[in-house]
Each structure stands twice: as structure tokens, then as C-alpha cells.
Amino acid sequence: MLEEPRIHTSRLLLRPMHADHVDALLIIFSDPKVMASFDGVLFSREQMERWVQRNLAHQAQYGYGLFSVFHRASRKLIGDCGLENMEVDGVHETELGYDFRSDYWNQGLATEAAEAVCDFAFQTLELPRLVSLNRQGNHASRRVAEKIGMRLGMKVMRYGHAYWVYEISN
């Protein structure tokens, strides 16, 4: 059996998402501050289970996906950060995405995780390019993309919402 990829940073441990992470992830996706960027709709436990299963299926299909992000000092699951294959404006892309507990915001943790996943995507997976879709108005998410070297490529509409598409090449 292949060893699951794990990423270590000075403050974080990223490991592949598992079904038993549902309750910890639900803390994030039922937080009104986090979900304000997603029309304020809070996840139920059933929705969280479906979301995790979708991510696990992606992981099984592609060999990578979203990592669960653990804070090394507290040992708590505080977010997710990883890669998802999707179509953006008619083009197949690999998106770098991230979501974090609001009580861990403004500490540079999302940037630390995103930078580590970007390095993993380019050095280990040898992907040629990554994008990050940021809902227009989500300036914190936009700053994370910019801090890791991504540049604004275009603006797109998805599901009736305007997004900034940030991009970076290997």
C-alpha cells in the first residue's frame, strides 16, 4: 500500500482528508464568518458528509485532492487546503483551494498551507499550472493567492457569481 502524502510546515501538518474528519470540518463550514463568502449558507452534517465523500472520490480518481490541515501546536483540524480538477471557462484546470476556521484567521496559516500545497503540486506531482478561484469580494482569499505568487488571470462567472481566477505556472 502506498504511503499517503503528508506535508509538514513549521506550524501545520497537512494529510489527506478522511471520512472521520467530517465533524471537525463541519466547524468550519457551519461558521457564518467562513460561509459569508458562500452566500452565508451553513452546511448541515449531511451536506458536510456529501462534500467530504465528493472530495474522497476525487482523491481516489486523481491520486490527490484536498488535505485536512492540522495546527501542530493545538493538534486541531483547522482547515482544508488542496487541489481539485475542474473546468473553468471551458478549460480543464487544477484549482488550489483553501478554507480555514475563523478563529485561526489573520495568522498567515492559509498562506503557509497554500504555499506548501503549491510546492507539492509543482515538485511532487509536476503539474504545469494551478489556478485559484476567489469569489469577488473575498479579499482575504485573494491576498493568499497573491502572497504565494499567483497573478490575476481573468474574471469568470460560475453558478451566477463573479470570480477572480488567479494563476501560477510551474
ChimeraX commands (.cxc) that place a marker at each C-alpha (Angstrom):
marker #1 position 0.00,0.00,0.00 radius 0.5
marker #1 position 1.31,3.44,-0.93 radius 0.5
marker #1 position 2.05,5.87,1.85 radius 0.5
marker #1 position -0.34,8.81,1.94 radius 0.5
marker #1 position 1.34,12.10,1.15 radius 0.5
marker #1 position 1.78,14.35,4.16 radius 0.5
marker #1 position 3.08,17.87,4.12 radius 0.5
marker #1 position 4.78,19.43,7.11 radius 0.5
marker #1 position 5.36,23.15,7.59 radius 0.5
marker #1 position 6.65,24.94,10.66 radius 0.5
marker #1 position 3.13,25.24,12.12 radius 0.5
marker #1 position 0.97,22.84,10.13 radius 0.5
marker #1 position 0.52,19.20,9.19 radius 0.5
marker #1 position -1.44,18.52,6.02 radius 0.5
marker #1 position -2.71,15.00,5.45 radius 0.5
marker #1 position -5.22,13.56,3.01 radius 0.5
marker #1 position -8.81,14.09,4.00 radius 0.5
marker #1 position -10.64,11.15,5.60 radius 0.5
marker #1 position -14.31,10.42,6.26 radius 0.5
marker #1 position -13.72,10.74,10.01 radius 0.5
marker #1 position -12.83,14.44,9.54 radius 0.5
marker #1 position -16.48,15.37,8.95 radius 0.5
marker #1 position -17.19,16.73,12.43 radius 0.5
marker #1 position -14.06,18.90,12.54 radius 0.5
marker #1 position -14.72,20.23,9.03 radius 0.5
marker #1 position -18.31,20.98,9.96 radius 0.5
marker #1 position -17.00,23.52,12.50 radius 0.5
marker #1 position -15.57,25.42,9.52 radius 0.5
marker #1 position -18.47,25.04,7.11 radius 0.5
marker #1 position -21.13,25.93,9.69 radius 0.5
marker #1 position -19.34,29.13,10.74 radius 0.5
marker #1 position -21.21,32.23,9.46 radius 0.5
marker #1 position -17.91,34.15,9.10 radius 0.5
marker #1 position -16.41,31.47,6.84 radius 0.5
marker #1 position -19.58,30.93,4.86 radius 0.5
marker #1 position -20.17,34.65,4.24 radius 0.5
marker #1 position -18.14,34.13,1.05 radius 0.5
marker #1 position -20.58,31.39,0.02 radius 0.5
marker #1 position -23.85,33.33,0.34 radius 0.5
marker #1 position -23.93,32.66,4.08 radius 0.5
marker #1 position -25.41,29.18,3.62 radius 0.5
marker #1 position -24.23,26.97,6.51 radius 0.5
marker #1 position -23.63,23.26,5.95 radius 0.5
marker #1 position -25.66,20.63,7.76 radius 0.5
marker #1 position -23.92,17.44,8.86 radius 0.5
marker #1 position -25.48,15.61,5.89 radius 0.5
marker #1 position -24.15,18.23,3.45 radius 0.5
marker #1 position -20.72,18.03,5.06 radius 0.5
marker #1 position -20.70,14.24,4.69 radius 0.5
marker #1 position -21.57,14.55,0.97 radius 0.5
marker #1 position -18.88,17.23,0.48 radius 0.5
marker #1 position -16.24,15.03,2.14 radius 0.5
marker #1 position -17.34,11.99,0.08 radius 0.5
marker #1 position -17.06,14.05,-3.13 radius 0.5
marker #1 position -13.53,15.03,-2.12 radius 0.5
marker #1 position -12.63,11.44,-1.26 radius 0.5
marker #1 position -13.88,10.31,-4.69 radius 0.5
marker #1 position -11.71,12.99,-6.32 radius 0.5
marker #1 position -8.73,11.79,-4.26 radius 0.5
marker #1 position -9.33,8.19,-5.36 radius 0.5
marker #1 position -9.69,9.17,-9.02 radius 0.5
marker #1 position -6.70,11.52,-9.32 radius 0.5
marker #1 position -4.40,10.42,-6.51 radius 0.5
marker #1 position -4.58,13.83,-4.85 radius 0.5
marker #1 position -7.21,16.22,-3.56 radius 0.5
marker #1 position -7.86,18.34,-0.53 radius 0.5
marker #1 position -5.69,17.93,2.53 radius 0.5
marker #1 position -7.05,18.31,6.03 radius 0.5
marker #1 position -4.93,20.94,7.75 radius 0.5
marker #1 position -3.93,20.37,11.37 radius 0.5
marker #1 position -2.39,23.01,13.60 radius 0.5
marker #1 position 0.71,21.34,15.04 radius 0.5
marker #1 position 0.64,23.13,18.41 radius 0.5
marker #1 position -3.07,22.58,19.16 radius 0.5
marker #1 position -3.40,19.33,17.15 radius 0.5
marker #1 position -6.79,20.59,15.90 radius 0.5
marker #1 position -8.07,20.24,12.36 radius 0.5
marker #1 position -8.33,23.91,11.41 radius 0.5
marker #1 position -8.92,23.85,7.67 radius 0.5
marker #1 position -8.59,22.25,4.29 radius 0.5
marker #1 position -6.20,23.12,1.50 radius 0.5
marker #1 position -5.51,21.22,-1.66 radius 0.5
marker #1 position -6.12,20.53,-5.29 radius 0.5
marker #1 position -9.25,19.87,-7.30 radius 0.5
marker #1 position -9.58,19.23,-11.01 radius 0.5
marker #1 position -12.38,21.24,-12.58 radius 0.5
marker #1 position -13.49,23.04,-15.69 radius 0.5
marker #1 position -13.05,26.80,-15.64 radius 0.5
marker #1 position -14.48,28.78,-18.53 radius 0.5
marker #1 position -14.33,25.70,-20.78 radius 0.5
marker #1 position -10.75,24.74,-19.86 radius 0.5
marker #1 position -9.62,21.82,-17.67 radius 0.5
marker #1 position -7.71,23.27,-14.69 radius 0.5
marker #1 position -6.33,22.20,-11.33 radius 0.5
marker #1 position -7.54,24.54,-8.63 radius 0.5
marker #1 position -5.72,25.30,-5.41 radius 0.5
marker #1 position -8.38,25.94,-2.76 radius 0.5
marker #1 position -8.39,26.62,0.97 radius 0.5
marker #1 position -10.89,27.10,3.81 radius 0.5
marker #1 position -9.93,27.80,7.44 radius 0.5
marker #1 position -11.60,28.16,10.82 radius 0.5
marker #1 position -12.26,31.83,11.52 radius 0.5
marker #1 position -10.59,31.63,14.95 radius 0.5
marker #1 position -7.33,30.85,13.09 radius 0.5
marker #1 position -7.57,33.71,10.56 radius 0.5
marker #1 position -5.02,36.51,10.29 radius 0.5
marker #1 position -2.07,34.35,11.35 radius 0.5
marker #1 position -0.68,33.53,7.89 radius 0.5
marker #1 position -1.79,29.89,8.18 radius 0.5
marker #1 position -3.77,29.80,4.93 radius 0.5
marker #1 position -0.79,31.29,3.10 radius 0.5
marker #1 position 1.56,28.76,4.73 radius 0.5
marker #1 position -0.68,25.85,3.71 radius 0.5
marker #1 position -1.32,27.17,0.18 radius 0.5
marker #1 position 2.39,27.70,-0.44 radius 0.5
marker #1 position 3.16,24.15,0.74 radius 0.5
marker #1 position 0.44,22.65,-1.49 radius 0.5
marker #1 position 1.66,24.71,-4.45 radius 0.5
marker #1 position 5.17,23.33,-3.90 radius 0.5
marker #1 position 3.75,19.79,-3.65 radius 0.5
marker #1 position 1.77,20.28,-6.89 radius 0.5
marker #1 position 4.81,21.52,-8.82 radius 0.5
marker #1 position 7.64,19.48,-7.30 radius 0.5
marker #1 position 5.98,16.15,-6.47 radius 0.5
marker #1 position 3.04,15.96,-8.89 radius 0.5
marker #1 position 4.82,18.00,-11.59 radius 0.5
marker #1 position 1.62,19.79,-12.55 radius 0.5
marker #1 position 2.18,22.51,-15.15 radius 0.5
marker #1 position -0.15,25.14,-13.71 radius 0.5
marker #1 position -2.58,25.94,-10.92 radius 0.5
marker #1 position -5.48,28.33,-10.63 radius 0.5
marker #1 position -7.34,29.63,-7.63 radius 0.5
marker #1 position -10.95,30.76,-7.91 radius 0.5
marker #1 position -11.79,33.53,-5.47 radius 0.5
marker #1 position -15.29,34.89,-5.16 radius 0.5
marker #1 position -15.12,38.60,-5.99 radius 0.5
marker #1 position -15.25,40.47,-2.72 radius 0.5
marker #1 position -13.34,37.80,-0.77 radius 0.5
marker #1 position -10.24,39.94,-0.32 radius 0.5
marker #1 position -8.62,37.68,2.29 radius 0.5
marker #1 position -8.64,34.72,-0.11 radius 0.5
marker #1 position -7.37,36.95,-2.88 radius 0.5
marker #1 position -4.45,38.08,-0.69 radius 0.5
marker #1 position -3.47,34.46,-0.01 radius 0.5
marker #1 position -3.29,33.79,-3.76 radius 0.5
marker #1 position -1.21,36.91,-4.32 radius 0.5
marker #1 position 1.17,36.14,-1.42 radius 0.5
marker #1 position 2.08,32.77,-2.93 radius 0.5
marker #1 position 2.88,34.35,-6.29 radius 0.5
marker #1 position -0.37,33.88,-8.17 radius 0.5
marker #1 position -1.47,36.61,-10.57 radius 0.5
marker #1 position -4.93,37.64,-11.66 radius 0.5
marker #1 position -5.62,35.96,-14.97 radius 0.5
marker #1 position -9.27,36.61,-15.72 radius 0.5
marker #1 position -12.69,37.05,-14.25 radius 0.5
marker #1 position -15.40,34.43,-14.78 radius 0.5
marker #1 position -19.00,33.78,-13.84 radius 0.5
marker #1 position -19.76,30.46,-12.11 radius 0.5
marker #1 position -23.15,29.47,-10.76 radius 0.5
marker #1 position -24.32,33.09,-11.05 radius 0.5
marker #1 position -21.37,34.56,-9.13 radius 0.5
marker #1 position -18.34,36.56,-10.27 radius 0.5
marker #1 position -14.91,35.07,-9.52 radius 0.5
marker #1 position -11.33,36.23,-9.86 radius 0.5
marker #1 position -9.19,33.48,-11.41 radius 0.5
marker #1 position -5.63,33.62,-10.12 radius 0.5
marker #1 position -2.96,31.55,-11.85 radius 0.5
marker #1 position 0.60,30.38,-11.47 radius 0.5
marker #1 position 2.76,28.20,-13.74 radius 0.5
marker #1 position 5.39,25.68,-12.77 radius 0.5
marker link #1:1,2 radius 0.2
marker link #1:2,3 radius 0.2
marker link #1:3,4 radius 0.2
marker link #1:4,5 radius 0.2
marker link #1:5,6 radius 0.2
marker link #1:6,7 radius 0.2
marker link #1:7,8 radius 0.2
marker link #1:8,9 radius 0.2
marker link #1:9,10 radius 0.2
marker link #1:10,11 radius 0.2
marker link #1:11,12 radius 0.2
marker link #1:12,13 radius 0.2
marker link #1:13,14 radius 0.2
marker link #1:14,15 radius 0.2
marker link #1:15,16 radius 0.2
marker link #1:16,17 radius 0.2
marker link #1:17,18 radius 0.2
marker link #1:18,19 radius 0.2
marker link #1:19,20 radius 0.2
marker link #1:20,21 radius 0.2
marker link #1:21,22 radius 0.2
marker link #1:22,23 radius 0.2
marker link #1:23,24 radius 0.2
marker link #1:24,25 radius 0.2
marker link #1:25,26 radius 0.2
marker link #1:26,27 radius 0.2
marker link #1:27,28 radius 0.2
marker link #1:28,29 radius 0.2
marker link #1:29,30 radius 0.2
marker link #1:30,31 radius 0.2
marker link #1:31,32 radius 0.2
marker link #1:32,33 radius 0.2
marker link #1:33,34 radius 0.2
marker link #1:34,35 radius 0.2
marker link #1:35,36 radius 0.2
marker link #1:36,37 radius 0.2
marker link #1:37,38 radius 0.2
marker link #1:38,39 radius 0.2
marker link #1:39,40 radius 0.2
marker link #1:40,41 radius 0.2
marker link #1:41,42 radius 0.2
marker link #1:42,43 radius 0.2
marker link #1:43,44 radius 0.2
marker link #1:44,45 radius 0.2
marker link #1:45,46 radius 0.2
marker link #1:46,47 radius 0.2
marker link #1:47,48 radius 0.2
marker link #1:48,49 radius 0.2
marker link #1:49,50 radius 0.2
marker link #1:50,51 radius 0.2
marker link #1:51,52 radius 0.2
marker link #1:52,53 radius 0.2
marker link #1:53,54 radius 0.2
marker link #1:54,55 radius 0.2
marker link #1:55,56 radius 0.2
marker link #1:56,57 radius 0.2
marker link #1:57,58 radius 0.2
marker link #1:58,59 radius 0.2
marker link #1:59,60 radius 0.2
marker link #1:60,61 radius 0.2
marker link #1:61,62 radius 0.2
marker link #1:62,63 radius 0.2
marker link #1:63,64 radius 0.2
marker link #1:64,65 radius 0.2
marker link #1:65,66 radius 0.2
marker link #1:66,67 radius 0.2
marker link #1:67,68 radius 0.2
marker link #1:68,69 radius 0.2
marker link #1:69,70 radius 0.2
marker link #1:70,71 radius 0.2
marker link #1:71,72 radius 0.2
marker link #1:72,73 radius 0.2
marker link #1:73,74 radius 0.2
marker link #1:74,75 radius 0.2
marker link #1:75,76 radius 0.2
marker link #1:76,77 radius 0.2
marker link #1:77,78 radius 0.2
marker link #1:78,79 radius 0.2
marker link #1:79,80 radius 0.2
marker link #1:80,81 radius 0.2
marker link #1:81,82 radius 0.2
marker link #1:82,83 radius 0.2
marker link #1:83,84 radius 0.2
marker link #1:84,85 radius 0.2
marker link #1:85,86 radius 0.2
marker link #1:86,87 radius 0.2
marker link #1:87,88 radius 0.2
marker link #1:88,89 radius 0.2
marker link #1:89,90 radius 0.2
marker link #1:90,91 radius 0.2
marker link #1:91,92 radius 0.2
marker link #1:92,93 radius 0.2
marker link #1:93,94 radius 0.2
marker link #1:94,95 radius 0.2
marker link #1:95,96 radius 0.2
marker link #1:96,97 radius 0.2
marker link #1:97,98 radius 0.2
marker link #1:98,99 radius 0.2
marker link #1:99,100 radius 0.2
marker link #1:100,101 radius 0.2
marker link #1:101,102 radius 0.2
marker link #1:102,103 radius 0.2
marker link #1:103,104 radius 0.2
marker link #1:104,105 radius 0.2
marker link #1:105,106 radius 0.2
marker link #1:106,107 radius 0.2
marker link #1:107,108 radius 0.2
marker link #1:108,109 radius 0.2
marker link #1:109,110 radius 0.2
marker link #1:110,111 radius 0.2
marker link #1:111,112 radius 0.2
marker link #1:112,113 radius 0.2
marker link #1:113,114 radius 0.2
marker link #1:114,115 radius 0.2
marker link #1:115,116 radius 0.2
marker link #1:116,117 radius 0.2
marker link #1:117,118 radius 0.2
marker link #1:118,119 radius 0.2
marker link #1:119,120 radius 0.2
marker link #1:120,121 radius 0.2
marker link #1:121,122 radius 0.2
marker link #1:122,123 radius 0.2
marker link #1:123,124 radius 0.2
marker link #1:124,125 radius 0.2
marker link #1:125,126 radius 0.2
marker link #1:126,127 radius 0.2
marker link #1:127,128 radius 0.2
marker link #1:128,129 radius 0.2
marker link #1:129,130 radius 0.2
marker link #1:130,131 radius 0.2
marker link #1:131,132 radius 0.2
marker link #1:132,133 radius 0.2
marker link #1:133,134 radius 0.2
marker link #1:134,135 radius 0.2
marker link #1:135,136 radius 0.2
marker link #1:136,137 radius 0.2
marker link #1:137,138 radius 0.2
marker link #1:138,139 radius 0.2
marker link #1:139,140 radius 0.2
marker link #1:140,141 radius 0.2
marker link #1:141,142 radius 0.2
marker link #1:142,143 radius 0.2
marker link #1:143,144 radius 0.2
marker link #1:144,145 radius 0.2
marker link #1:145,146 radius 0.2
marker link #1:146,147 radius 0.2
marker link #1:147,148 radius 0.2
marker link #1:148,149 radius 0.2
marker link #1:149,150 radius 0.2
marker link #1:150,151 radius 0.2
marker link #1:151,152 radius 0.2
marker link #1:152,153 radius 0.2
marker link #1:153,154 radius 0.2
marker link #1:154,155 radius 0.2
marker link #1:155,156 radius 0.2
marker link #1:156,157 radius 0.2
marker link #1:157,158 radius 0.2
marker link #1:158,159 radius 0.2
marker link #1:159,160 radius 0.2
marker link #1:160,161 radius 0.2
marker link #1:161,162 radius 0.2
marker link #1:162,163 radius 0.2
marker link #1:163,164 radius 0.2
marker link #1:164,165 radius 0.2
marker link #1:165,166 radius 0.2
marker link #1:166,167 radius 0.2
marker link #1:167,168 radius 0.2
marker link #1:168,169 radius 0.2
marker link #1:169,170 radius 0.2
view
